[in-house]
Amino acid sequence: MVDAGRFRVLLEQERDRRLLLLTALRNDITSVSLARQDSNVDDEHDPEGSTIAFELSQASALLAQSREGLEQIDAALARIAAGNYGRCEVCGVEIPEGRLEARPWTPFCVNHASGRR
């Protein structure tokens, strides 16, 4: 039997960490956007380093990943509240604790996470 209370704490800590990351990424995107707006430099052809467009794209991708991760964490917390945390959503077998320690938000056993049936 999985210790849902222990995993709730881990998930809540990870959720808090990701919320801080989302705030930082949003601030970065705002800063880069403002820099781009106020600049008349052709950053696409600047030999001095990465472009503003690249930085904006990178920050946007990280923001999307963080939002997706937050959704997975919220879903795991909902499974804890519903009493079905730690069971594969496909086959219903108990997910090994080692897997949950590595990925506490996972809804799948190893077989179903890797696409094997």
LOFI-978496 format. One record per residue: residue in one letter; x, y, z of N, C-alpha, C, O in turn. Coordinates in steps of 0.05 Angstrom, whole numbers. Layout:
N
  resn    n.c1    n.c2    n.c3   ca.c1   ca.c2   ca.c3    c.c1    c.c2    c.c3    o.c1    o.c2    o.c3
     A       X       Y       Z       X       Y       Z       X       Y       Z       X       Y       Z
...
***
This chain:
117
  resn    n.c1    n.c2    n.c3   ca.c1   ca.c2   ca.c3    c.c1    c.c2    c.c3    o.c1    o.c2    o.c3
     M      17     -24       0       0       0       0      18      25       0      37      27      16
     V      12      44     -17      27      68     -20      20      88       3      -3      91      10
     D      41     101      13      37     121      34      29     147      20      46     164      14
     A       3     151      16      -7     174       1       0     201      15       5     221       1
     G       1     201      41       8     225      56      36     235      50      41     259      46
     R      55     216      48      82     223      42      84     234      14      98     254       9
     F      70     222      -5      70     231     -33      55     258     -36      62     274     -53
     R      35     262     -20      21     288     -21      41     310     -14      41     331     -27
     V      57     306       7      77     326      14      97     331      -9     102     354     -15
     L     107     310     -21     125     312     -43     112     328     -66     125     345     -78
     L      88     320     -72      74     333     -95      68     363     -89      71     380    -106
     E      61     369     -64      55     397     -57      81     413     -58      81     437     -66
     Q     103     402     -50     129     416     -51     137     421     -81     146     443     -88
     E     133     401     -97     139     404    -126     120     424    -139     128     440    -156
     R      95     424    -130      76     443    -141      84     472    -134      84     490    -151
     D      92     476    -109     102     503    -101     126     511    -117     129     534    -125
     R     145     492    -121     169     498    -136     162     506    -165     173     525    -176
     R     143     492    -177     135     498    -204     120     524    -207     122     538    -227
     L     104     530    -186      91     556    -187     111     579    -186     107     599    -200
     L     132     576    -170     153     597    -170     167     598    -197     173     620    -207
     L     172     575    -209     184     574    -235     167     588    -256     176     602    -273
     L     141     583    -255     122     595    -274     123     626    -272     123     640    -292
     T     124     635    -248     125     664    -243     151     676    -255     151     696    -268
     A     173     662    -250     199     671    -260     199     670    -291     210     689    -303
     L     188     650    -302     188     648    -332     170     670    -344     177     682    -364
     R     147     675    -332     130     696    -342     145     723    -340     143     739    -359
     N     159     727    -318     175     752    -316     196     754    -337     201     775    -349
     D     210     731    -343     230     731    -363     218     737    -391     230     753    -406
     I     196     725    -396     182     730    -422     175     759    -425     178     771    -446
     T     164     771    -403     157     799    -404     182     816    -408     181     835    -424
     S     203     810    -394     228     826    -397     239     824    -426     247     844    -437
     V     240     800    -436     250     796    -464     232     810    -484     242     822    -503
     S     206     808    -480     187     822    -498     191     852    -497     191     865    -518
     L     195     863    -473     199     891    -471     226     900    -483     228     920    -496
     A     246     883    -480     272     889    -492     270     889    -522     282     905    -536
     R     254     871    -532     251     869    -561     235     893    -572     242     904    -593
     Q     215     901    -557     199     924    -564     215     950    -565     212     966    -583
     D     232     953    -545     247     978    -542     273     978    -559     288     998    -559
     S     278     957    -573     304     955    -587     299     958    -617     279     948    -628
     N     317     972    -630     316     974    -659     339     958    -672     345     961    -695
     V     351     941    -655     373     924    -664     362     900    -680     341     889    -673
     D     376     893    -701     368     869    -717     380     845    -703     401     835    -710
     D     366     835    -683     377     813    -666     379     787    -682     395     769    -673
     E     366     784    -704     367     760    -720     395     757    -733     403     735    -740
     H     409     779    -736     435     778    -750     457     788    -732     479     795    -741
     D     452     789    -706     472     798    -686     492     775    -681     484     754    -671
     P     517     779    -687     537     758    -683     546     755    -654     562     738    -648
     E     535     771    -636     544     771    -609     530     752    -590     534     753    -566
     G     515     734    -600     502     714    -582     474     707    -591     466     711    -614
     S     459     696    -571     433     687    -578     414     710    -584     418     733    -574
     T     394     705    -599     376     726    -607     354     729    -587     348     710    -571
     I     341     752    -587     318     756    -569     296     737    -577     283     726    -559
     A     293     731    -602     272     712    -611     278     684    -600     259     671    -591
     F     303     676    -599     310     650    -588     304     649    -559     293     630    -549
     E     312     670    -544     307     671    -515     277     670    -509     269     656    -491
     L     262     684    -525     233     684    -522     221     657    -527     204     648    -513
     S     230     644    -548     221     618    -555     228     597    -533     212     581    -526
     Q     252     599    -523     261     581    -502     245     584    -477     236     565    -465
     A     241     609    -469     225     614    -444     196     605    -448     184     595    -429
     S     185     609    -472     158     601    -477     155     570    -476     135     560    -466
     A     175     556    -487     174     527    -486     176     517    -457     162     498    -449
     L     193     529    -441     196     522    -413     170     528    -397     162     513    -380
     L     157     550    -404     132     557    -392     111     536    -398      96     527    -380
     A     109     527    -423      90     507    -431      95     480    -416      77     467    -407
     Q     121     473    -414     128     448    -400     120     450    -371     110     431    -359
     S     125     473    -359     119     476    -330      89     475    -325      80     464    -305
     R      74     487    -343      45     486    -340      35     457    -342      17     449    -327
     E      45     442    -361      38     414    -365      45     398    -340      29     382    -330
     G      69     403    -329      77     390    -305      59     396    -281      53     379    -265
     L      51     421    -279      33     430    -258       6     416    -261      -6     408    -240
     E      -4     413    -285     -29     398    -289     -26     369    -280     -45     358    -269
     Q      -4     357    -286       1     329    -278       1     327    -247      -9     308    -236
     I      14     346    -234      16     346    -205     -12     350    -193     -20     336    -174
     D     -28     368    -204     -55     373    -194     -72     348    -198     -89     341    -181
     A     -68     333    -220     -83     309    -225     -75     287    -204     -93     273    -195
     A     -50     286    -198     -41     267    -178     -52     273    -150     -60     256    -136
     L     -53     299    -143     -65     307    -118     -95     301    -117    -105     294     -96
     A    -108     303    -140    -136     296    -142    -140     266    -138    -159     257    -126
     R    -121     250    -149    -123     220    -145    -119     213    -115    -131     195    -105
     I    -101     228    -102     -97     223     -73    -124     229     -59    -132     214     -42
     A    -136     252     -65    -161     260     -52    -183     239     -58    -200     234     -41
     A    -183     228     -82    -203     208     -89    -198     180     -78    -215     163     -79
     G    -173     176     -68    -166     151     -56    -156     130     -76    -154     106     -69
     N    -149     138    -101    -139     119    -120    -111     125    -130    -102     117    -151
     Y     -96     140    -114     -68     146    -121     -51     121    -119     -54     105    -101
     G     -32     119    -138     -14      96    -137     -23      72    -152     -10      51    -151
     R     -45      74    -166     -55      53    -183     -55      62    -212     -63      84    -218
     C     -46      44    -229     -45      50    -258     -73      56    -269     -92      42    -263
     E     -76      78    -283    -102      86    -295    -110      68    -317    -134      68    -325
     V     -92      52    -328     -99      34    -350    -107       6    -340    -129      -4    -346
     C     -89      -6    -324     -94     -34    -315    -102     -37    -286    -111     -58    -278
     G     -98     -16    -270    -106     -17    -242     -86     -29    -223     -91     -30    -199
     V     -63     -39    -233     -44     -50    -215     -30     -28    -199     -29      -5    -207
     E     -19     -36    -176      -5     -17    -159      21      -9    -172      36     -26    -181
     I      26      17    -173      51      28    -185      72      24    -164      69      32    -140
     P      95      13    -171     117       9    -151     125      36    -139     127      56    -152
     E     131      34    -113     138      58     -98     163      72    -109     165      97    -109
     G     182      57    -119     206      68    -131     199      86    -155     211     107    -159
     R     179      77    -171     171      93    -194     157     119    -184     161     141    -195
     L     141     116    -163     127     140    -152     147     159    -140     142     184    -140
     E     168     149    -128     189     167    -117     202     183    -139     209     206    -135
     A     207     170    -162     220     183    -184     201     203    -199     209     224    -207
     R     176     194    -201     155     210    -215     129     209    -200     111     194    -208
     P     127     223    -178     103     221    -161      77     228    -174      56     222    -163
     W      78     241    -196      54     250    -211      45     229    -231      23     233    -243
     T      60     208    -235      53     189    -257      27     174    -251      22     166    -228
     P      10     172    -271     -15     156    -268     -12     128    -280     -32     113    -280
     F      12     120    -289      16      95    -303      37      77    -290      57      87    -280
     C      33      51    -292      54      32    -285      75      33    -306      71      46    -327
     V      97      20    -302     119      20    -321     111      10    -348     117      22    -369
     N      95     -12    -349      87     -23    -374      70      -4    -391      74      -2    -415
     H      52      10    -378      35      28    -393      48      55    -398      39      69    -417
     A      67      63    -383      81      88    -388      99      86    -412     103     105    -427
     S     109      62    -417     127      58    -440     112      49    -465     125      44    -485
     G      86      46    -463      71      38    -487      67       9    -490      53       0    -509
     R      80      -7    -473      76     -37    -475      49     -44    -462      40     -32    -443
     R      37     -64    -473      11     -73    -463      15    -100    -452      -4    -112    -442
***
